[in-house]
């Protein structure tokens, strides 16, 4: 799942206020504990700060074999 900076802010705000309920975009999530909320925050941070995966930018190589002239 792709997280945004707004998702991180929502989770951090909930942690600061002691709330276990967080609203992401159109969804509301109720966490069971602050520890679970902290884990979610760490997951969101790691995904936001992770560099773009190398699979999204695959290097392609094309090799051509040619002969000079039209004869044999």
Backbone as numpy.savetxt, mean C-alpha at the origin, in Angstrom:
# Nx Ny Nz CAx CAy CAz Cx Cy Cz
-4.49 -4.22 0.22 -5.33 -3.04 0.22 -4.45 -1.81 0.22
-4.82 -0.86 -0.57 -4.05 0.38 -0.63 -4.61 1.37 0.39
-3.74 1.82 1.26 -4.14 2.79 2.28 -3.70 4.18 1.86
-4.38 5.17 2.40 -4.02 6.56 2.12 -3.58 7.23 3.41
-3.04 8.42 3.26 -2.62 9.20 4.42 -3.82 9.54 5.29
-4.99 9.71 4.68 -6.20 10.01 5.44 -6.57 8.83 6.35
-6.34 7.61 5.88 -6.60 6.43 6.71 -5.69 6.43 7.93
-4.44 6.77 7.72 -3.49 6.82 8.83 -3.89 7.89 9.85
-4.32 9.03 9.37 -4.76 10.11 10.26 -5.98 9.67 11.07
-6.91 8.96 10.42 -8.11 8.51 11.12 -7.76 7.53 12.24
-6.84 6.62 11.97 -6.44 5.65 12.99 -5.69 6.35 14.12
-4.78 7.24 13.79 -4.03 7.95 14.82 -4.94 8.82 15.69
-5.94 9.42 15.09 -6.91 10.23 15.84 -7.69 9.35 16.81
-8.08 8.16 16.34 -8.81 7.24 17.21 -7.94 6.78 18.37
-6.66 6.54 18.12 -5.74 6.12 19.18 -5.62 7.23 20.23
-5.46 8.46 19.77 -5.30 9.59 20.70 -6.53 9.81 21.56
-7.70 9.58 20.98 -8.94 9.82 21.72 -9.42 8.59 22.49
-8.80 7.43 22.24 -9.21 6.21 22.94 -10.40 5.51 22.30
-10.81 5.97 21.15 -11.92 5.35 20.42 -11.47 4.04 19.80
-12.39 3.11 19.69 -12.10 1.85 19.00 -12.80 1.79 17.65
-13.54 2.83 17.33 -14.28 2.90 16.09 -13.61 3.88 15.14
-13.33 3.42 13.90 -12.65 4.27 12.92 -13.42 4.20 11.62
-13.56 5.35 10.97 -14.24 5.38 9.68 -13.23 5.63 8.58
-13.15 4.69 7.65 -12.30 4.79 6.46 -13.22 5.01 5.28
-13.06 6.10 4.59 -13.89 6.39 3.41 -15.35 6.12 3.73
-15.93 5.06 3.18 -17.35 4.75 3.40 -17.56 3.61 4.38
-16.49 3.11 4.98 -16.60 1.96 5.86 -16.27 2.35 7.30
-16.95 1.69 8.23 -16.65 1.90 9.64 -16.13 0.58 10.20
-15.01 0.66 10.92 -14.39 -0.52 11.51 -14.36 -0.33 13.02
-14.76 -1.37 13.75 -14.68 -1.35 15.21 -13.60 -2.35 15.61
-12.55 -1.85 16.21 -11.45 -2.69 16.66 -11.76 -3.23 18.04
-11.19 -4.38 18.38 -11.46 -5.03 19.66 -10.68 -4.41 20.81
-9.50 -3.84 20.48 -8.67 -3.28 21.55 -7.75 -2.21 20.97
-7.13 -1.46 21.85 -6.15 -0.46 21.43 -4.96 -1.16 20.78
-4.60 -2.34 21.28 -3.48 -3.09 20.70 -3.75 -3.43 19.24
-4.98 -3.82 18.93 -5.35 -4.12 17.55 -5.31 -2.84 16.69
-5.72 -1.75 17.27 -5.68 -0.46 16.58 -4.23 -0.04 16.31
-3.34 -0.28 17.27 -1.93 0.03 17.07 -1.32 -0.85 15.97
-1.74 -2.10 15.90 -1.27 -2.99 14.84 -1.74 -2.49 13.48
-2.97 -2.03 13.42 -3.50 -1.50 12.16 -2.72 -0.25 11.75
-2.40 0.59 12.71 -1.61 1.79 12.42 -0.25 1.42 11.85
0.40 0.43 12.47 1.71 0.00 11.99 1.63 -0.57 10.58
0.58 -1.33 10.30 0.39 -1.89 8.96 0.20 -0.78 7.93
-0.63 0.20 8.25 -0.89 1.31 7.33 0.39 2.11 7.09
1.14 2.38 8.15 2.41 3.11 8.01 3.37 2.36 7.10
3.49 1.05 7.32 4.45 0.27 6.51 4.05 0.25 5.05
2.75 0.17 4.76 2.31 0.16 3.36 2.47 1.53 2.70
2.24 2.59 3.46 2.39 3.93 2.89 3.86 4.24 2.64
4.73 3.83 3.56 6.15 4.15 3.45 6.94 3.16 2.60
6.32 2.06 2.19 7.02 1.06 1.39 7.28 1.61 -0.01
8.46 1.35 -0.57 8.72 1.78 -1.95 7.84 0.99 -2.91
7.65 1.54 -4.08 6.84 0.87 -5.09 7.46 -0.49 -5.37
6.61 -1.48 -5.48 7.13 -2.83 -5.69 7.78 -2.94 -7.06
8.78 -3.77 -7.14 9.51 -3.92 -8.41 8.66 -4.64 -9.45
7.61 -5.34 -9.01 6.77 -6.05 -9.97 5.93 -5.09 -10.80
5.72 -3.87 -10.31 4.93 -2.92 -11.08 5.75 -2.28 -12.20
7.07 -2.38 -12.09 7.93 -1.83 -13.14 8.89 -2.93 -13.60
8.40 -3.76 -14.48 9.20 -4.88 -14.97 10.01 -4.42 -16.17
11.31 -4.68 -16.11 12.18 -4.35 -17.24 11.98 -5.40 -18.32
11.80 -4.94 -19.53 11.63 -5.86 -20.65 12.80 -5.71 -21.60
13.18 -6.81 -22.16 14.31 -6.80 -23.08 13.87 -7.48 -24.36
14.15 -6.84 -25.48 13.82 -7.40 -26.78 15.11 -7.52 -27.57
15.33 -8.71 -28.12 16.53 -8.93 -28.93 16.13 -9.22 -30.36
16.84 -8.61 -31.27 16.60 -8.81 -32.70 17.80 -9.51 -33.31
17.54 -10.46 -34.20 18.59 -11.10 -34.95 18.38 -10.74 -36.42
19.34 -10.09 -37.00 19.19 -9.67 -38.39 20.40 -10.11 -39.21
20.19 -10.19 -40.51 21.26 -10.49 -41.46 21.36 -9.30 -42.41
22.54 -9.03 -42.86 22.69 -7.96 -43.82 22.43 -8.50 -45.22
21.80 -7.73 -46.02 21.53 -8.12 -47.42 20.29 -8.98 -47.54
19.93 -9.26 -48.81 18.71 -10.02 -49.08 19.01 -11.42 -49.59
20.23 -11.72 -49.90 20.57 -13.03 -50.47 20.83 -14.07 -49.42
21.41 -15.15 -49.91 21.71 -16.25 -49.00 22.99 -16.07 -48.26
